[in-house]
Amino acid sequence: MKSMPMNEKGIEHYRIKSDDGKHVIKGLHYIQNVNELHSRLKHWIHRFKGVASNYLDNYLAWFFICG
Protein backbone atom coordinates (compact mmCIF):
# COMPACT_ATOMS: atom_id res chain seq x y z
CA MET A 1 0.00 0.00 0.00
CA LYS A 2 1.54 3.26 -1.09
CA SER A 3 1.21 6.25 1.24
CA MET A 4 -0.91 9.16 0.11
CA PRO A 5 0.07 12.79 0.69
CA MET A 6 -1.49 14.35 3.78
CA ASN A 7 -3.75 16.69 1.82
CA GLU A 8 -5.26 13.73 -0.06
CA LYS A 9 -6.08 12.11 3.30
CA GLY A 10 -7.74 15.27 4.58
CA ILE A 11 -5.00 16.00 7.14
CA GLU A 12 -4.16 19.65 7.72
CA HIS A 13 -0.52 20.66 7.94
CA TYR A 14 0.59 23.60 10.07
CA ARG A 15 4.04 25.12 10.08
CA ILE A 16 5.13 26.60 13.41
CA LYS A 17 8.20 28.81 13.16
CA SER A 18 9.58 29.29 16.64
CA ASP A 19 12.22 31.79 15.54
CA ASP A 20 9.60 34.53 15.06
CA GLY A 21 8.35 34.19 18.65
CA LYS A 22 5.10 32.47 17.68
CA HIS A 23 4.74 29.15 19.48
CA VAL A 24 0.99 28.50 19.12
CA ILE A 25 -1.36 28.16 16.17
CA LYS A 26 -5.12 28.56 16.71
CA GLY A 27 -4.62 27.89 20.43
CA LEU A 28 -4.26 24.17 19.71
CA HIS A 29 -0.87 23.41 18.22
CA TYR A 30 1.87 24.25 20.70
CA ILE A 31 5.45 23.77 19.47
CA GLN A 32 6.33 22.06 22.78
CA ASN A 33 3.61 19.45 22.25
CA VAL A 34 4.74 18.82 18.70
CA ASN A 35 8.36 18.42 19.81
CA GLU A 36 7.35 16.07 22.65
CA LEU A 37 5.25 13.90 20.34
CA HIS A 38 8.08 13.77 17.81
CA SER A 39 10.52 12.73 20.53
CA ARG A 40 8.23 9.93 21.77
CA LEU A 41 7.59 8.68 18.22
CA LYS A 42 11.30 8.69 17.39
CA HIS A 43 12.11 6.75 20.57
CA TRP A 44 9.28 4.26 19.89
CA ILE A 45 10.33 3.61 16.28
CA HIS A 46 13.99 3.22 17.29
CA ARG A 47 13.21 -0.17 18.87
CA PHE A 48 12.37 -1.52 15.40
CA LYS A 49 15.74 -0.43 13.96
CA GLY A 50 13.84 1.60 11.37
CA VAL A 51 10.58 0.89 9.58
CA ALA A 52 9.63 0.23 5.98
CA SER A 53 7.95 3.27 4.45
CA ASN A 54 5.33 0.97 2.90
CA TYR A 55 4.10 0.17 6.42
CA LEU A 56 4.57 3.59 8.00
CA ASP A 57 0.80 4.18 8.24
CA ASN A 58 0.47 0.92 10.19
CA TYR A 59 3.30 1.82 12.58
CA LEU A 60 1.78 5.27 13.19
CA ALA A 61 -1.64 3.75 13.88
CA TRP A 62 -0.03 1.29 16.31
CA PHE A 63 1.83 4.14 18.04
CA PHE A 64 -1.34 6.17 18.54
CA ILE A 65 -3.38 3.16 19.69
CA CYS A 66 -0.74 2.33 22.31
CA GLY A 67 -0.97 5.89 23.58
N, C-alpha and C positions, 0 to 999 in steps of 0.2 A: 504494500500500500504506500503510495507516494504521498508525502506531506503536501498540504495545500497552503498557500500563503495565508497569513492571518486575516487579511481583509476578505478573502473568499469564504472564511469560516465565520465571519461576522464578529471577529475579535477586534476591539479598538486598541490602537497603539498610541501611547502617550510618551513624549520625550520630556524628561525632567532635567534641565540644565542647572546643576547646583552652583556653577561658577557665577551666575547672575543674581544669586541670593534668593532665588525662588526654589523652595523645597517642597511645595504642595501644589497639586493640580486638582481643582474642583473640590477641595476639602477631603478628598478620598485617597489620593495617591501620594503618600509621603515617601520621599527618597530613602529614608531610613528603613521603611518597611520593605521597599523594593530591594535594597541592599541585603537586608536580613534574609529575605526569601531566596535571593540568589545564592547567598552563602550556604543556606541549608540544602538547597537543591544540588549545588556543586559537591558538598560533602556527601550527600546521599548517593549521587551518581558515581562518585569516586570508588565506592566499594565494588562496582561492576567492572572496574578497569576500562571505563569507556562504554559507550552504547552505540549500537548501529542506528544510523539516522533513519532507516526504514521503520524502526520500532520506537522512535522517540515519542510519538504520541502515546503509545502504550506505557512507556516509562513515566511520562508526565502524569498520566491518569493514575497510575499506581502511587506515585509520590503524593498526589493530592488526596487520594483515598486514605492513605496511611496517616495523613495529617501532618 
